[in-house]
Amino acid sequence: NLTLPLNGPDTVPGCSGTPFSYKNYCVKRPENYLWFVPDARKNNLTLARCEGDCDVDNDCEGNLKCFLRDDSTARDPVPGCCGLGVAGADYCYDPNDNQG
């Protein structure tokens, strides 16, 4: 389980309803759910599929690519991932999920 800090109008994975802002929720991360990893680049961590915030493909593991959203408020869908993620954050994805 992971602690999910909320600081805005987000959703809690696996739960319904509107969560309270500025509260922490313990959750089990669903597979392929967008997940923001604070300070990943600062700590030299590579990001897995559906994790962010990336800036370039090298921020992502293996053959994953960095899906760049349009602007600082965008919550564009990330191929192969679900959830809203953090507004303006960019996420790693498998480019094979974007085919078909």
N, C-alpha and C positions, 0 to 999 in steps of 0.2 A: 504494500500500500504506500501511497505517496501523499504528502500534504500539498494541497492545492490552494495557494493564496489568491483570493479574489480582490481586485481593486477596481472593478468596473462592472459593466453589464455583461457578465459572462455566463456560461452554463457550467454545471457540475456534471462530469461524465457519469452516466448511469442513474441520474436523478431527474425528476421532473420538477416543474415549478421554477420560481425565480429565487436565486440564492441571495442572501444578505451580502451587501458589499462590505469589504474590509474585514472579512471573516475567513478563517481557514477551514477547509474541508478535507477529510481523509478519504481518498478514493483509490480504487484499483483501476489503473489506466487501461481503458479498452484498446484493443489492437487497432492500429491505424488512426488513432485519435491525435489531433494536432496537440503538440506539447511544447511549451516554451521552456527552454533550459537557460536559466539566468547565468551570465558570465561564462558561457561555454568557450567562446574565443579567448577570453582573458585567461582561462585556465587550460588552454591548448587542448580542448576536448573536440573530437569530431562528432558530428550529429548523426543520429540514426534516421531512418525513414519516418517522416511526419514530425520531426523535431526541428525547432528553430531557436534562435534567430540566426540564419546564415546570411552571408553577403556574396559569397562566391562558391562555386562547386567544390573547391578544396576544403570548405568548412564541413562537407558531408562525407560520410563513410563510403568507401569503395566507389562503385559506379553511380551512386546517387547524384542528383543534380539539385541546385538551389533554385527553388521556384520564387521568383521575385514578384512581389505584389506591386500594384501601380503607384500607390502613394502611402503616406503615413497613417491614413485612416482606413485603408482597404482591408477587407476581409474576404478577398476573392477565394473561391474554392481551390484547394490544392489537390492535384490529381492523385487518386488512390488513398486520400486521407479524409477523415470526417471531423466534424466540430468546427468551431469558429476560429479558434486560436486567438492570439493577441493581435489587435488592430495594428496594421503596419509592419508586423513581423513577417519575415520570409522563412520558408520551411523547406527542408530536404524532402525529395520525393524520388520515386523510381520512374525514370522516363518511359519505361515499358507500360506503366499504368496510364499513360496519356495516349495510347494507341487504341484503335478500334473504334 
